[in-house]
């Protein structure tokens, strides 16, 4: 039951974010840097790339932030011109790709449905085995 409540909350948050960013203004931006964090442990080394975007809002606020998921081929994205959609009340909430934000919503829905189906299957199996 707790999982269902948490699931509905996650879906509601993802839908609200998508709605805010769909209605958000768009401005030009530029990828000014690409960070390259390297994580090493006993299982090996993981290298990831996180582009850093800079843009100026219609309210003349300059924003610099990470956008690790919205950029195709992030390793060579430095200097790329991009279109940024941002939330005027909180410019830290922005996206470069509305389609990616939509995919995020559907990923949350798919994950939550999977967890729900596994839970129902476990209950049915438990009842059958009793």
MODELLER restraints for C-alpha pairs under 7 A, 6 or more apart:
rsr = mdl.restraints
at = mdl.atoms
rsr.add(forms.Gaussian(group=physical.xy_distance, feature=features.Distance(at['CA:7:A'], at['CA:112:A']), mean=5.72, stdev=0.5))
rsr.add(forms.Gaussian(group=physical.xy_distance, feature=features.Distance(at['CA:11:A'], at['CA:105:A']), mean=6.93, stdev=0.5))
rsr.add(forms.Gaussian(group=physical.xy_distance, feature=features.Distance(at['CA:11:A'], at['CA:108:A']), mean=6.46, stdev=0.5))
rsr.add(forms.Gaussian(group=physical.xy_distance, feature=features.Distance(at['CA:11:A'], at['CA:109:A']), mean=6.46, stdev=0.5))
rsr.add(forms.Gaussian(group=physical.xy_distance, feature=features.Distance(at['CA:14:A'], at['CA:105:A']), mean=5.39, stdev=0.5))
rsr.add(forms.Gaussian(group=physical.xy_distance, feature=features.Distance(at['CA:15:A'], at['CA:105:A']), mean=6.57, stdev=0.5))
rsr.add(forms.Gaussian(group=physical.xy_distance, feature=features.Distance(at['CA:18:A'], at['CA:101:A']), mean=6.31, stdev=0.5))
rsr.add(forms.Gaussian(group=physical.xy_distance, feature=features.Distance(at['CA:18:A'], at['CA:102:A']), mean=6.64, stdev=0.5))
rsr.add(forms.Gaussian(group=physical.xy_distance, feature=features.Distance(at['CA:20:A'], at['CA:87:A']), mean=6.69, stdev=0.5))
rsr.add(forms.Gaussian(group=physical.xy_distance, feature=features.Distance(at['CA:21:A'], at['CA:85:A']), mean=6.31, stdev=0.5))
rsr.add(forms.Gaussian(group=physical.xy_distance, feature=features.Distance(at['CA:21:A'], at['CA:86:A']), mean=6.34, stdev=0.5))
rsr.add(forms.Gaussian(group=physical.xy_distance, feature=features.Distance(at['CA:21:A'], at['CA:87:A']), mean=6.31, stdev=0.5))
rsr.add(forms.Gaussian(group=physical.xy_distance, feature=features.Distance(at['CA:22:A'], at['CA:98:A']), mean=6.99, stdev=0.5))
rsr.add(forms.Gaussian(group=physical.xy_distance, feature=features.Distance(at['CA:24:A'], at['CA:85:A']), mean=5.70, stdev=0.5))
rsr.add(forms.Gaussian(group=physical.xy_distance, feature=features.Distance(at['CA:24:A'], at['CA:86:A']), mean=5.63, stdev=0.5))
rsr.add(forms.Gaussian(group=physical.xy_distance, feature=features.Distance(at['CA:24:A'], at['CA:87:A']), mean=5.58, stdev=0.5))
rsr.add(forms.Gaussian(group=physical.xy_distance, feature=features.Distance(at['CA:25:A'], at['CA:85:A']), mean=5.59, stdev=0.5))
rsr.add(forms.Gaussian(group=physical.xy_distance, feature=features.Distance(at['CA:25:A'], at['CA:86:A']), mean=6.26, stdev=0.5))
rsr.add(forms.Gaussian(group=physical.xy_distance, feature=features.Distance(at['CA:26:A'], at['CA:83:A']), mean=6.37, stdev=0.5))
rsr.add(forms.Gaussian(group=physical.xy_distance, feature=features.Distance(at['CA:26:A'], at['CA:84:A']), mean=5.39, stdev=0.5))
rsr.add(forms.Gaussian(group=physical.xy_distance, feature=features.Distance(at['CA:26:A'], at['CA:85:A']), mean=4.39, stdev=0.5))
rsr.add(forms.Gaussian(group=physical.xy_distance, feature=features.Distance(at['CA:26:A'], at['CA:86:A']), mean=6.78, stdev=0.5))
rsr.add(forms.Gaussian(group=physical.xy_distance, feature=features.Distance(at['CA:27:A'], at['CA:57:A']), mean=6.76, stdev=0.5))
rsr.add(forms.Gaussian(group=physical.xy_distance, feature=features.Distance(at['CA:27:A'], at['CA:83:A']), mean=5.74, stdev=0.5))
rsr.add(forms.Gaussian(group=physical.xy_distance, feature=features.Distance(at['CA:27:A'], at['CA:84:A']), mean=5.36, stdev=0.5))
rsr.add(forms.Gaussian(group=physical.xy_distance, feature=features.Distance(at['CA:27:A'], at['CA:85:A']), mean=6.56, stdev=0.5))
rsr.add(forms.Gaussian(group=physical.xy_distance, feature=features.Distance(at['CA:28:A'], at['CA:55:A']), mean=6.51, stdev=0.5))
rsr.add(forms.Gaussian(group=physical.xy_distance, feature=features.Distance(at['CA:28:A'], at['CA:82:A']), mean=5.94, stdev=0.5))
rsr.add(forms.Gaussian(group=physical.xy_distance, feature=features.Distance(at['CA:28:A'], at['CA:83:A']), mean=4.70, stdev=0.5))
rsr.add(forms.Gaussian(group=physical.xy_distance, feature=features.Distance(at['CA:28:A'], at['CA:84:A']), mean=6.04, stdev=0.5))
rsr.add(forms.Gaussian(group=physical.xy_distance, feature=features.Distance(at['CA:29:A'], at['CA:53:A']), mean=6.70, stdev=0.5))
rsr.add(forms.Gaussian(group=physical.xy_distance, feature=features.Distance(at['CA:29:A'], at['CA:54:A']), mean=5.63, stdev=0.5))
rsr.add(forms.Gaussian(group=physical.xy_distance, feature=features.Distance(at['CA:29:A'], at['CA:55:A']), mean=4.38, stdev=0.5))
rsr.add(forms.Gaussian(group=physical.xy_distance, feature=features.Distance(at['CA:29:A'], at['CA:81:A']), mean=5.89, stdev=0.5))
rsr.add(forms.Gaussian(group=physical.xy_distance, feature=features.Distance(at['CA:29:A'], at['CA:82:A']), mean=5.09, stdev=0.5))
rsr.add(forms.Gaussian(group=physical.xy_distance, feature=features.Distance(at['CA:29:A'], at['CA:83:A']), mean=5.76, stdev=0.5))
rsr.add(forms.Gaussian(group=physical.xy_distance, feature=features.Distance(at['CA:29:A'], at['CA:84:A']), mean=6.10, stdev=0.5))
rsr.add(forms.Gaussian(group=physical.xy_distance, feature=features.Distance(at['CA:30:A'], at['CA:53:A']), mean=5.60, stdev=0.5))
rsr.add(forms.Gaussian(group=physical.xy_distance, feature=features.Distance(at['CA:30:A'], at['CA:54:A']), mean=5.52, stdev=0.5))
rsr.add(forms.Gaussian(group=physical.xy_distance, feature=features.Distance(at['CA:30:A'], at['CA:55:A']), mean=6.63, stdev=0.5))
rsr.add(forms.Gaussian(group=physical.xy_distance, feature=features.Distance(at['CA:30:A'], at['CA:79:A']), mean=6.13, stdev=0.5))
rsr.add(forms.Gaussian(group=physical.xy_distance, feature=features.Distance(at['CA:30:A'], at['CA:80:A']), mean=5.68, stdev=0.5))
rsr.add(forms.Gaussian(group=physical.xy_distance, feature=features.Distance(at['CA:30:A'], at['CA:81:A']), mean=4.56, stdev=0.5))
rsr.add(forms.Gaussian(group=physical.xy_distance, feature=features.Distance(at['CA:30:A'], at['CA:82:A']), mean=5.59, stdev=0.5))
rsr.add(forms.Gaussian(group=physical.xy_distance, feature=features.Distance(at['CA:31:A'], at['CA:51:A']), mean=6.40, stdev=0.5))
rsr.add(forms.Gaussian(group=physical.xy_distance, feature=features.Distance(at['CA:31:A'], at['CA:52:A']), mean=5.58, stdev=0.5))
rsr.add(forms.Gaussian(group=physical.xy_distance, feature=features.Distance(at['CA:31:A'], at['CA:53:A']), mean=4.26, stdev=0.5))
rsr.add(forms.Gaussian(group=physical.xy_distance, feature=features.Distance(at['CA:31:A'], at['CA:54:A']), mean=6.28, stdev=0.5))
rsr.add(forms.Gaussian(group=physical.xy_distance, feature=features.Distance(at['CA:31:A'], at['CA:77:A']), mean=6.68, stdev=0.5))
rsr.add(forms.Gaussian(group=physical.xy_distance, feature=features.Distance(at['CA:31:A'], at['CA:78:A']), mean=5.24, stdev=0.5))
rsr.add(forms.Gaussian(group=physical.xy_distance, feature=features.Distance(at['CA:31:A'], at['CA:79:A']), mean=5.23, stdev=0.5))
rsr.add(forms.Gaussian(group=physical.xy_distance, feature=features.Distance(at['CA:31:A'], at['CA:80:A']), mean=5.44, stdev=0.5))
rsr.add(forms.Gaussian(group=physical.xy_distance, feature=features.Distance(at['CA:31:A'], at['CA:81:A']), mean=6.64, stdev=0.5))
rsr.add(forms.Gaussian(group=physical.xy_distance, feature=features.Distance(at['CA:32:A'], at['CA:52:A']), mean=5.84, stdev=0.5))
rsr.add(forms.Gaussian(group=physical.xy_distance, feature=features.Distance(at['CA:32:A'], at['CA:53:A']), mean=5.74, stdev=0.5))
rsr.add(forms.Gaussian(group=physical.xy_distance, feature=features.Distance(at['CA:32:A'], at['CA:54:A']), mean=6.44, stdev=0.5))
rsr.add(forms.Gaussian(group=physical.xy_distance, feature=features.Distance(at['CA:32:A'], at['CA:78:A']), mean=5.69, stdev=0.5))
rsr.add(forms.Gaussian(group=physical.xy_distance, feature=features.Distance(at['CA:32:A'], at['CA:79:A']), mean=5.74, stdev=0.5))
rsr.add(forms.Gaussian(group=physical.xy_distance, feature=features.Distance(at['CA:33:A'], at['CA:51:A']), mean=5.90, stdev=0.5))
rsr.add(forms.Gaussian(group=physical.xy_distance, feature=features.Distance(at['CA:33:A'], at['CA:52:A']), mean=5.10, stdev=0.5))
rsr.add(forms.Gaussian(group=physical.xy_distance, feature=features.Distance(at['CA:33:A'], at['CA:78:A']), mean=5.40, stdev=0.5))
rsr.add(forms.Gaussian(group=physical.xy_distance, feature=features.Distance(at['CA:34:A'], at['CA:49:A']), mean=6.36, stdev=0.5))
rsr.add(forms.Gaussian(group=physical.xy_distance, feature=features.Distance(at['CA:34:A'], at['CA:50:A']), mean=5.53, stdev=0.5))
rsr.add(forms.Gaussian(group=physical.xy_distance, feature=features.Distance(at['CA:34:A'], at['CA:51:A']), mean=4.18, stdev=0.5))
rsr.add(forms.Gaussian(group=physical.xy_distance, feature=features.Distance(at['CA:34:A'], at['CA:52:A']), mean=5.73, stdev=0.5))
rsr.add(forms.Gaussian(group=physical.xy_distance, feature=features.Distance(at['CA:34:A'], at['CA:75:A']), mean=6.82, stdev=0.5))
rsr.add(forms.Gaussian(group=physical.xy_distance, feature=features.Distance(at['CA:34:A'], at['CA:78:A']), mean=6.21, stdev=0.5))
rsr.add(forms.Gaussian(group=physical.xy_distance, feature=features.Distance(at['CA:35:A'], at['CA:49:A']), mean=5.67, stdev=0.5))
rsr.add(forms.Gaussian(group=physical.xy_distance, feature=features.Distance(at['CA:35:A'], at['CA:50:A']), mean=5.12, stdev=0.5))
rsr.add(forms.Gaussian(group=physical.xy_distance, feature=features.Distance(at['CA:35:A'], at['CA:51:A']), mean=6.19, stdev=0.5))
rsr.add(forms.Gaussian(group=physical.xy_distance, feature=features.Distance(at['CA:36:A'], at['CA:47:A']), mean=6.71, stdev=0.5))
rsr.add(forms.Gaussian(group=physical.xy_distance, feature=features.Distance(at['CA:36:A'], at['CA:48:A']), mean=5.75, stdev=0.5))
rsr.add(forms.Gaussian(group=physical.xy_distance, feature=features.Distance(at['CA:36:A'], at['CA:49:A']), mean=4.74, stdev=0.5))
rsr.add(forms.Gaussian(group=physical.xy_distance, feature=features.Distance(at['CA:36:A'], at['CA:50:A']), mean=6.54, stdev=0.5))
rsr.add(forms.Gaussian(group=physical.xy_distance, feature=features.Distance(at['CA:37:A'], at['CA:47:A']), mean=6.03, stdev=0.5))
rsr.add(forms.Gaussian(group=physical.xy_distance, feature=features.Distance(at['CA:37:A'], at['CA:48:A']), mean=5.78, stdev=0.5))
rsr.add(forms.Gaussian(group=physical.xy_distance, feature=features.Distance(at['CA:37:A'], at['CA:49:A']), mean=6.72, stdev=0.5))
rsr.add(forms.Gaussian(group=physical.xy_distance, feature=features.Distance(at['CA:38:A'], at['CA:45:A']), mean=6.94, stdev=0.5))
rsr.add(forms.Gaussian(group=physical.xy_distance, feature=features.Distance(at['CA:38:A'], at['CA:46:A']), mean=5.78, stdev=0.5))
rsr.add(forms.Gaussian(group=physical.xy_distance, feature=features.Distance(at['CA:38:A'], at['CA:47:A']), mean=4.59, stdev=0.5))
rsr.add(forms.Gaussian(group=physical.xy_distance, feature=features.Distance(at['CA:38:A'], at['CA:48:A']), mean=6.66, stdev=0.5))
rsr.add(forms.Gaussian(group=physical.xy_distance, feature=features.Distance(at['CA:39:A'], at['CA:45:A']), mean=5.63, stdev=0.5))
rsr.add(forms.Gaussian(group=physical.xy_distance, feature=features.Distance(at['CA:39:A'], at['CA:46:A']), mean=5.10, stdev=0.5))
rsr.add(forms.Gaussian(group=physical.xy_distance, feature=features.Distance(at['CA:39:A'], at['CA:47:A']), mean=6.42, stdev=0.5))
rsr.add(forms.Gaussian(group=physical.xy_distance, feature=features.Distance(at['CA:40:A'], at['CA:46:A']), mean=6.29, stdev=0.5))
rsr.add(forms.Gaussian(group=physical.xy_distance, feature=features.Distance(at['CA:49:A'], at['CA:68:A']), mean=6.97, stdev=0.5))
rsr.add(forms.Gaussian(group=physical.xy_distance, feature=features.Distance(at['CA:49:A'], at['CA:74:A']), mean=6.07, stdev=0.5))
rsr.add(forms.Gaussian(group=physical.xy_distance, feature=features.Distance(at['CA:49:A'], at['CA:75:A']), mean=5.82, stdev=0.5))
rsr.add(forms.Gaussian(group=physical.xy_distance, feature=features.Distance(at['CA:50:A'], at['CA:66:A']), mean=6.30, stdev=0.5))
rsr.add(forms.Gaussian(group=physical.xy_distance, feature=features.Distance(at['CA:50:A'], at['CA:67:A']), mean=6.34, stdev=0.5))
rsr.add(forms.Gaussian(group=physical.xy_distance, feature=features.Distance(at['CA:50:A'], at['CA:68:A']), mean=4.41, stdev=0.5))
rsr.add(forms.Gaussian(group=physical.xy_distance, feature=features.Distance(at['CA:50:A'], at['CA:74:A']), mean=6.81, stdev=0.5))
rsr.add(forms.Gaussian(group=physical.xy_distance, feature=features.Distance(at['CA:51:A'], at['CA:66:A']), mean=5.84, stdev=0.5))
rsr.add(forms.Gaussian(group=physical.xy_distance, feature=features.Distance(at['CA:51:A'], at['CA:67:A']), mean=5.67, stdev=0.5))
rsr.add(forms.Gaussian(group=physical.xy_distance, feature=features.Distance(at['CA:51:A'], at['CA:68:A']), mean=5.87, stdev=0.5))
rsr.add(forms.Gaussian(group=physical.xy_distance, feature=features.Distance(at['CA:51:A'], at['CA:74:A']), mean=6.14, stdev=0.5))
rsr.add(forms.Gaussian(group=physical.xy_distance, feature=features.Distance(at['CA:52:A'], at['CA:64:A']), mean=6.77, stdev=0.5))
rsr.add(forms.Gaussian(group=physical.xy_distance, feature=features.Distance(at['CA:52:A'], at['CA:65:A']), mean=5.45, stdev=0.5))
rsr.add(forms.Gaussian(group=physical.xy_distance, feature=features.Distance(at['CA:52:A'], at['CA:66:A']), mean=4.52, stdev=0.5))
rsr.add(forms.Gaussian(group=physical.xy_distance, feature=features.Distance(at['CA:52:A'], at['CA:67:A']), mean=6.18, stdev=0.5))
rsr.add(forms.Gaussian(group=physical.xy_distance, feature=features.Distance(at['CA:53:A'], at['CA:64:A']), mean=5.61, stdev=0.5))
rsr.add(forms.Gaussian(group=physical.xy_distance, feature=features.Distance(at['CA:53:A'], at['CA:65:A']), mean=5.52, stdev=0.5))
rsr.add(forms.Gaussian(group=physical.xy_distance, feature=features.Distance(at['CA:53:A'], at['CA:66:A']), mean=6.28, stdev=0.5))
rsr.add(forms.Gaussian(group=physical.xy_distance, feature=features.Distance(at['CA:53:A'], at['CA:67:A']), mean=6.84, stdev=0.5))
rsr.add(forms.Gaussian(group=physical.xy_distance, feature=features.Distance(at['CA:54:A'], at['CA:63:A']), mean=5.60, stdev=0.5))
rsr.add(forms.Gaussian(group=physical.xy_distance, feature=features.Distance(at['CA:54:A'], at['CA:64:A']), mean=4.40, stdev=0.5))
rsr.add(forms.Gaussian(group=physical.xy_distance, feature=features.Distance(at['CA:54:A'], at['CA:65:A']), mean=6.69, stdev=0.5))
rsr.add(forms.Gaussian(group=physical.xy_distance, feature=features.Distance(at['CA:55:A'], at['CA:62:A']), mean=5.77, stdev=0.5))
rsr.add(forms.Gaussian(group=physical.xy_distance, feature=features.Distance(at['CA:55:A'], at['CA:63:A']), mean=5.43, stdev=0.5))
rsr.add(forms.Gaussian(group=physical.xy_distance, feature=features.Distance(at['CA:55:A'], at['CA:64:A']), mean=6.69, stdev=0.5))
rsr.add(forms.Gaussian(group=physical.xy_distance, feature=features.Distance(at['CA:56:A'], at['CA:62:A']), mean=4.30, stdev=0.5))
rsr.add(forms.Gaussian(group=physical.xy_distance, feature=features.Distance(at['CA:56:A'], at['CA:63:A']), mean=6.08, stdev=0.5))
rsr.add(forms.Gaussian(group=physical.xy_distance, feature=features.Distance(at['CA:70:A'], at['CA:95:A']), mean=6.90, stdev=0.5))
rsr.add(forms.Gaussian(group=physical.xy_distance, feature=features.Distance(at['CA:70:A'], at['CA:96:A']), mean=5.71, stdev=0.5))
rsr.add(forms.Gaussian(group=physical.xy_distance, feature=features.Distance(at['CA:70:A'], at['CA:97:A']), mean=5.74, stdev=0.5))
rsr.add(forms.Gaussian(group=physical.xy_distance, feature=features.Distance(at['CA:70:A'], at['CA:100:A']), mean=6.52, stdev=0.5))
rsr.add(forms.Gaussian(group=physical.xy_distance, feature=features.Distance(at['CA:82:A'], at['CA:96:A']), mean=6.90, stdev=0.5))
rsr.add(forms.Gaussian(group=physical.xy_distance, feature=features.Distance(at['CA:83:A'], at['CA:96:A']), mean=5.95, stdev=0.5))
rsr.add(forms.Gaussian(group=physical.xy_distance, feature=features.Distance(at['CA:84:A'], at['CA:94:A']), mean=6.68, stdev=0.5))
rsr.add(forms.Gaussian(group=physical.xy_distance, feature=features.Distance(at['CA:84:A'], at['CA:95:A']), mean=5.86, stdev=0.5))
rsr.add(forms.Gaussian(group=physical.xy_distance, feature=features.Distance(at['CA:84:A'], at['CA:96:A']), mean=4.82, stdev=0.5))
rsr.add(forms.Gaussian(group=physical.xy_distance, feature=features.Distance(at['CA:85:A'], at['CA:94:A']), mean=5.48, stdev=0.5))
rsr.add(forms.Gaussian(group=physical.xy_distance, feature=features.Distance(at['CA:85:A'], at['CA:95:A']), mean=5.41, stdev=0.5))
rsr.add(forms.Gaussian(group=physical.xy_distance, feature=features.Distance(at['CA:85:A'], at['CA:96:A']), mean=6.30, stdev=0.5))
rsr.add(forms.Gaussian(group=physical.xy_distance, feature=features.Distance(at['CA:86:A'], at['CA:93:A']), mean=5.85, stdev=0.5))
rsr.add(forms.Gaussian(group=physical.xy_distance, feature=features.Distance(at['CA:86:A'], at['CA:94:A']), mean=4.10, stdev=0.5))
rsr.add(forms.Gaussian(group=physical.xy_distance, feature=features.Distance(at['CA:86:A'], at['CA:95:A']), mean=6.53, stdev=0.5))
rsr.add(forms.Gaussian(group=physical.xy_distance, feature=features.Distance(at['CA:87:A'], at['CA:93:A']), mean=5.70, stdev=0.5))
rsr.add(forms.Gaussian(group=physical.xy_distance, feature=features.Distance(at['CA:87:A'], at['CA:94:A']), mean=6.31, stdev=0.5))
